[in-house]
Amino acid sequence: MEALIRRWRQLGVWLPVTFVAAVAALVVLGLGRFLSDAGVVVLITVITALGAGAFSSWIFRVLGQAQREMVQRARHLAAINEASLALSSELNLASVLQKVVDLSRAVTDARYGALAMVNEEGKIAEFLTSGLSREERERIGRPPEGKGLLGAVIQKGETLRIDRIADDPRSSGFPPHHPLMTSFIGLPIVYEGRIVGDLYLTDKSGGQPFTEQDEETLRTFAAHGAIAIENARLYHQVQDLAVLEERDRIGMDLHDGVIQSLYAAGLTLENCLEDLAQDPAEVQPQLQKAIQNLNQTIADIRSYIFNLRPRVLADTDLAGAVGGLLQELKVNALLDVQLIEEPGACQGLSEDQSTALFHVAQESLNNVRKHARASSVTAKLQRKDGIFRMTITDDGVGFKPKRSAGGQGLRNMRERVEALGGRFSVQSVNGRGTQLVVELALAMERKR
């Protein structure tokens, strides 16, 4: 662009000078004998003025076109930057895939978009859309099998840009209830030489076909999308590994704790059998010890089960269960606790929602006890317009949520809530306490 501007600058100087000199020479040499000196001057002036006007019109038209292209390029780059930032903040694979197709529409001004995730056999394993309502998707029916233009992109692994879909011989048409589409652009999403998916966009806004600039913009965005998809996949694999490690830890705890306690109780009972005939008086204290050990083991198992599956919810609602956690915190940590429940706040929560919310409250209050160094904590349960809201606030030392975002506790809480379609947020400032907020659409409200 800079080189082009330099050439225009040179043209702006030399072209008018050359034009004026040529006109003057032509007039003087060709028409000088027919016109007076004044006539020659007038004619040169008129021709020069007309030429200058035409040149100015042309140069401004060229500059205007260049400016529009620069503005368009800047807008596309800004859109790519914004889209890339939005992708980099997400690690949930399903959310990343949907954001990729949504944001690809945004950076190209496309009306419709789709993302196909292809398996090792080259067949579509997952197909996400953007720009279609849920009702439209349901009317269309099952997702495509990878034929027509979609299959052409999958099979060749190359970018395909078409002005009119109906005119392309590779097009296989549309199924019933599918909206008609005109322009098309499709390209593979490639990560380190491996195709991880294919992007398809149709119908650029304004009815114009997709341009070479759109293709370049989409290719740049697809590179960012490939990185985001791979990061989400790696994160998912790490989570799976964490689950396996947790299973190993649980097995280790059972082996070193419960099983060893049961084994010790079994040995005690065997000794009782041996002593029963020889020294019955020694049997009674051994039996009492074995019974004590078994009771303690049973209590440990119950406590373990309680931590995994809140049986307290079988006897009370979420408010009662959270109140129990607060009372336990009050007794064991000597904190001032308060439960604020709006009338009927917990009505309409499903069993899964109550369980998830209880685990979130349990983890949050455990964090308060272990890390916050707080003197008071408040739990508030509210509902409004079909949305349940749980807020847990403490006056402790606070922390930096961004630094702690990778912690297992915060991650587990967030994933529990997001798995139910809810919203999870934590606000904390060093020295000013922490506030945790969970919002869920009430299950009973969603069924209406």
C-alpha positions, 0 to 999 in steps of 0.5 A: 500500500505504501509503494502504491501511494508513492507511485500516486504521489509521483503521478500527481506531480509529473502527470499534470506537468506532462499533460500541460506541456503536451497541450501547450506544444500541441496548441502552439505548433498545431493551432498557433497559426490560426489563433491569436496569442490570447486565443492560444492562452485561452485554449490552453487554459480551458484544456488544462482546466478540463484535464485537471478536473478529469485527473482530479476526479480519477485520482480521488476515485482511486484514493477513495477506493484505497481508503475504503479497502484500508478501512475494510481491512482494518475492520476485518483485523479488528474483528479477528482480534476481538474474535480471537480474544473471545476464543482464548478465554474459553476452554470448554470444547463444546463452547469453543466449537460454537464460538468458532462458527458464531465468530466466523460469521461475525468476521465475514458478515455472513448470514449463516455458518456451520462447522463440521468436525470430521472423524478419522474416516473423513465423515462428519461426526459433529455438525454445528450451525449458526444463524439458524433458529432451533425451530429451523434446525428441527424442521431440517432434520438430521445433519448433512452427511458430507455430500455436495459442496460440503463434501468437496471441502472435506475431500479436497481440504482446500478453500472453496468460494462460490458466488452462486451455489445453484450454478455449481455442478458440485452442489447437491441442493437443499433438503426440505425446509432448508433456507435457500442460500446463494453465495458460499465459502468453505475452508478447512481448519488446520492445526499443525498440518492436520485438519480438525474441522471445516468451516462453511459460510453462506450469504454475505450481508447485502447480497454481495458475493464473498470476496478475496478479502473475506477469504483471507480474513476467514483463513486468518480466523480459522488459524486462531480457531484451530489453536482454540479447538486444540487447547480445549481438546487438551484441556478436556484430556487433562480433565479426564486424566484428573478424574483418573488420578482422583479415582486412584487417590480414592482407591488409595484412601480406601486401601490405606484407611477403610480397608486397613481398619476392617482388616485390623478389626478382622484380626481382633475378632480372630484373636477373640476366637482363639482366646474364647476357649482359653481365657474368656475374660480377655475376650470382652475388651477385645470385642469392645475394641473391635466394635469401636473400630468398626463403628469408627470405620462406619462413621468414616464411610458415612462421612465419605459418602456424605462428601460425595453424595449429599444425603442431607438433601433427602431430609431437607431442601437446599436452604436447610442443607446450606444452613447445616453447612453454615452451622458446622462452620460456626461450630468448627471455625467460630465464624459469624454465619447468616443464611438469608432465604427469600420465601420460596426461593428453593422451590422449582429446583430439580434434584440435579440442581440442588445437588450441584448447588449444595456441592458448590456451597460446600466447596465455597464454605470449605475455602472460607474455612481454610483460606479466607481468614474471615470473621463472618460469612453470609449465604443468600438464596433468591429467585426472580423471573424464573432464575435462582440465585445463590450468593456466598459472601465473606469478609476475609483476605480475598484473592486474585480470581485470575490466578486461582482460575486454574485451581481444582476447586474453582474449576469444579464449581464452575463446571458443575454450574455450567453443565446445568446451563447456569452462570458462575462468577467470583469477585474478590479483592485482596483484603476486601473479601470474596463474593461467589454468585451462581445463577440457574434457570429453575427447572420447573420454569423451563418446562412451562 
